[in-house]
Amino acid sequence: MEATAAKPPLHTLTFSRVTAVNRVFAAVYTCAVLALLYQHALRALNSTTFLSFSLSLTFLFADLLFGFMWATGQCFRMRLVHCHVFPENLLKVTREEDFPAMDVFICTADPDKEPPMSVVNTALSVMAYDYPAEKLSVYVSDDGGSALTLFAFVEAAKFGSHWLPFCRRNKVVMYESMKEQVENVVDSGKVTDDYITNERERQAFNKWTPGFTRQDHPTVIQLRVSAVLTNAPIILTLDCDMYSNDPRTPYSMLCYLFDTTINPELGYVQFPQRYRGLNKNDIYACELRREFLINSAGLNGLAGPNHVGTGCFFSRRVFFGGPSSFVSPEIPELRPDHVVKKPIQAQSILAMAHYVADCKYEDQTNWGSKMGFRYGSLVEDFYTGYRLQCEGWRSVFCHPNRPAFLGDAPITLNDALNQIKRWSVGLLEVAFSKYSPLTFGIRALGPIMGHCYAHYAFWPIWSIPLTIYAFLPQLALLNGVSIFPKVSDTWFFLYAFLFLGTYVRDCLDFILSGGTFQRWWNDQRMWMLRGVTSYFFGSIELLTNRLGIAKNGFNLTSKVLDNEQSKRYNQGTFEFGVESPMFVPLSTAAIVNLIAFFGGLIGVFRGGDFDGLFVQIFVAGFVVANCWPIYEAMVLRTDNGRMPTKTTLISTLLAWALYTAASHTPHK
């Protein structure tokens, strides 16, 4: 009997040989962290003054938080694997007609910050997938309820129906005539009768009356609407600016979907967020290489990566309970196994779509809690992925050499910091909810995976130790107070090992993942800057929300490019320009560290205790080296992107006030 030929592999998974090294390093470094905490406790117990006791307790608390974040970060390295897909083998094991249908969700909310033409380009890019056209449906959810966005897609639909087949063959994704017409309407701010070509369009645009606001917008397209219209078993979620960069991306996803060994529990396939237009050295660290690439690859050896909000292929089934605990929707038309037999244009189908899309439909149902995307956090993507994995679903991180999707990154410091601040609020909402990864997550996912999610959920608490180390050692240095071990003390080598160990290790991870040293330097710089800005303000915002003083606001990151800002960004120059509250603590810290560094050096030259003050001088000098773009913006620059004079004056006064307060604190 002739043997059956073996099927070619669709993907492979190999365990990394670095895992053993990671575990040994983690064990040694943990001992060093424990020794540091012991040293702080010992100094506190042996303190002879209230000041020394307070400083010891403060640094004990700061280093305890540093230790917690470091420990949770090591969980990503405990089971490293390398995955590869072979999309070229897909048609050798299955037929194209067996490919599952796919619904694509694209979300937008503000035509001023998210230009309609950009959203259209994203939709066209996925419509041009090398995928059976009859199995591909694209939905756009406009939470801003903009007539401009609707007009852009009316024009895009006309273009797509006539030209998309040509575009698929020739890789054309733009239609200049359509682009010009849409941009003219956007510039005018309204859709006039000149652009309306038939009665059906007129009826649609007549809904936008003079008193219309985004709170009055027609029902948005969501999971339930797609279930009624097409109900494809695969759902791709995309940000409005995250366009497809590879028409064969679905083939990589299907390499996992058609693997019967993982399919029953496979909830989603996550592709990394990659960006076009980043300047050479990524000055704002928008690439987030550690979060989107390094950590996600580490999670592949566990239960899989977290959902990052875009570039994710979901199985529709995951939104209806765990693999073995199906949660049934209210009506059969919403079930993931429901077969749509009528065309989309059928009146009964459209009526049902409007019915299930109504915001009030969710009242007294499981939508948002046990079904669909989960509500309760500004980072609903992170929260949804976390809850799905707690229910038993696995995920896969797919990172092909050619980026599957490319998006826009912020080109101003204010936008970059505000984006992280918004994420910080949402992450803390998860951290302090009843589904906290430290309690619910560890029980549902196990200690390692639970602590990985805890690392993200408690991300903003970096603000506490970073803010402490940004000010206290420097203020003590200005007053000649030594708070760290002398260079001649054995404990000094512990501090040196902890600093060099974590920085060298982080740099190696960054470079081995494909980054550069300069990008790593900017990444660690932005980590410190976020500590006194994004993380700090995000934590404050959550606190005021919980106290009922303020409410959450969802501030979109602008995707509109300014020519002058773009020019400075491409030159690697930081863009300040606006009077942002976050620039005040940033500038204050920069001024305090600069004065402390040179003040400490002058004190040493005058016969001061260099042996006892070396660590504080080094810390201040390290911060000064990272703050050069801030000094440049405050003093040397004259362009529109410089630091506002008002911010510089306020920061200078605050720095003086801190120094004065520290000088009047009893040292003995």
Secondary structure, 3 states (H helix, E strand, C coil): CCCCCCCCCCEEEEECCHHHHHHHHHHHHHHHHHHHHHHHHHHHHCCCCHHHHHHHHHHHHHHHHHHHHHHHHHHHHCCCEEEEECHHHHHHHCCHHHCCCEEEEEEECCCCCCCHHHHHHHHHHHHCCCCCHHHEEEEEEECCCCHHHHHHHHHHHHHHHHHHHHHHHHCCCCCHHHHHHHHHHHHHCCCCHHHCCCHHHHHHHCCCCCCCCHHHCCCCCCHHHHHHHCCCCEEEEEECCCEECCCCHHHHHHHHHCCCCCHHHEEEEECCCCEECCCCCCCCCCCCHHHHHHHHHHHCCCCCCCCCCCCEEEEHHHHEEECCEECCCCCHHHCCCCCCCCCCCCHHHHHHHHHHHCHHHHCCCCECCCECCCCCCCCHHHHHHHHHHHCCCEEEECCCCCCCEEEECCCCHHHHHHHHHHHHHHHHHHHCCCCCHHHHHHHHHCHHHHHHHHHHHCHHHHHHHHHHHHHHHHHHHHCCCCCCCCCCCHHHHHHHHHHHHHHHHHHHHHHHCCCCHHHHHHHHHHHHHHHCCHHHHHHHHHHHHHCCCCCCCCCCCCCCCCHHHHHHHHCCCCCCCCCCCCHHHHHHHHHHHHHHHHHHHHHHHCCCCHHHHHHHHHHHHHHHHHCHHHHHHHHHCCCCCCCCHHHHHHHHHHHHHHHHHHHCCCCC
